[in-house]
Every structure is written in C-alpha cells, then in structure tokens.
Amino acid sequence: PVVSFIIAFMMLLTFLWVCSLAVSSANVAKKYPVPTPAGGRTDVHGWLILPIDQPLPTDNTTAEAIDAWYSHHVPEFFTDSPHNFQIIIRGSLVPTSSIEGELYPIDIPHPPADELVTYEYSFTPPSPFSLNNLLNGDIKKMYGMYYNGSFDTPYERIPQSLATLVVKELTTAVYLDEHETQSYPNLRYLSYPRSTVPAASGHFYFAHEIHAQPDFDHIVHGTVADCVSPAAIPNEVLVNVVSRPGASWEIVGTENVLENKLVAGQRAKISFVAKEGHAKLQVSCDLLVLESLHCMIGPGFMDNC
C-alpha cells in the first residue's frame, strides 16, 4: 500500500507539473501576438545602457553592479527578423574582468553625480542568443562584453570589460508588426525614471514608442516637472502615474514623424496616455530635454537619424 501511495503521489505531482507547464505556455502565448518558441529569434542582440541613480564607485567596490535600464539595440520591423520587438529591461551589469584580466569598476556615468550620459554605452552577449528565451522569462543572466560606443556611434566602439547582465525585470516588450501602417497621431514616448525613489518629477529617460513603419528608435534624457491632473487626484496616485516604468506620453498637436523628434534644449508639454487596463487618468507634465542619446531610422534601423 505504501508503494502504491508513493506511485500515485508521484503521478499526481507529474500531472500537476505538466498542467503548470501548459498554463505557463498559454500565458506566454497570450502575452505576445506572435509565437515565441524556445530558442527562436537567435542572433546578436545588443543593449544600450541607461544608468540609474547610484553611488559613485570606490576602490572597495570594483565589482559593484551598474543599475540601469537596457534598451534592445536595435529592433527591426521585418516579420522574419529576430529583432522584431521593442524591448527595455531593468537590470544590473556586473564587471567580470577587463581585457587585461584585471577587475575594474565599469567606466560609465554614475548619476546623479554625473548629470548627463553624453555617449552611447552598450553591452553585447555573444551569438547565438535567443530573444525568445528572454521574452519567455527563461533568461535571468547574460554574459558578454561591455563597450563604450556601439555600431552606430561615429567612433569605433571600445571594448571595456567582460560583464554579466542580471535581468531584474522585462519592463517593455512590444512586437513590431511590419504590416502596421497606422501611426499614432501624436508624437509619443515611453518613460523610464532615473531615480529609484518614486516621484512626480525628476530625471527620466524617454524612448520613442515604435509602432508603425518606417518609424524611428529614439532615446532622450530629460527632466519632468509641474505634473498636474484636472481630476484633483491624490498625490500618491499622481506619483504612481508619473514614475511608472514604461508609461506612455504624447505631445498633443505634434505629428508623430521623425522630423518632430525631441531635441536637446526643447521644452514640451507631455500628456499621459492611459493604456488598456488602466484608469483613464488625465495627467500632464512639463518636459525639458537635456540630451539625445540614440536615434536610428526604421524599418531596418540601420541608419542614424
């Protein structure tokens, strides 16, 4: 009887495990409008580094991680492309060693001590790398090379050190449908706070929300202030709206075309775009653009803006 019970119990566990896999697969299938089979979308996938506020490194913190947003560098619209997603993740980059085998802090601006990022900094795992495995939540760490520069910078990218990117959160992952031709009417960007403390003001990164080709992949850094809502919502709600990673904002009355992209020194009134499943809140803020960090033209995103 004991043996029979154990066999029955193991069969039940196996059944529950299979069911959990089925539910997990179903949830993944529902998450994206296209299949993301394991091992698919394999290619070289680089990541643009957008550092988050953190202390300056010291001699005793040579292996301290760089907390940052990491933007997929670069997406593409084509149906058969392994890059046809706009992705931004939150993660930490830990130095492994320099080219000479020594361990040094990652040489990158550390806000808020460094106010501006100024250059493109990137991280690239070696190929083959499956984007589907990342999209499905099966990749928690990436091993690769950290660079000053990227393939689209005017200078040759400079390898700095081997590093490990620890994935904390897949914040934004949107499929780019090459058959989509209807662009958003107003210029639209996604926001990612630079501060780790939620607030309705401060420094933010803004990534142009890619939707319909040809479109453009553009990232700027700016400050947000004077956020208001005509509905007189509680301050904690306002803070939650403004500081939400991946929040969508538009500049009403400004056509969503490359010629109208945000530029350094520009001031604009941005309005929160409520997505499906969120309350239809009206919030507007003042944006001051401090710097433009990256801009590529679709649908292949191989040419600089």
Buried (B, 14 or more C-beta within 10 A) or exposed (E): EEEEEEEEEEEEEEEEEEEEEEEEEEEBEEBBEEEBEEEBBBEBBBBBBBBBBBEEBEEEEEBBBBBBBBBBBBBBBEEEBBBBBBBBBBBBBBBBEBEEEEEBBBBBBBBBEEEEBEBBBBBBBEEEBBBBBBBBEEBEEBEBBBBBBBBBBEEEBEEBBBBBBBBEEBBBBBBBBBEBEEBBEBBBBBBBBBBEEEBBBBBBBBBBBBBBBEBBBBBBBBBBEEBBBEEEBEEEBBBBBBBBBBBBBBBEEBEBEBEEBBEBEBEBBBBBBBEEEEEEBEBBBBBEBBBBBBBBBBBBBEEEB
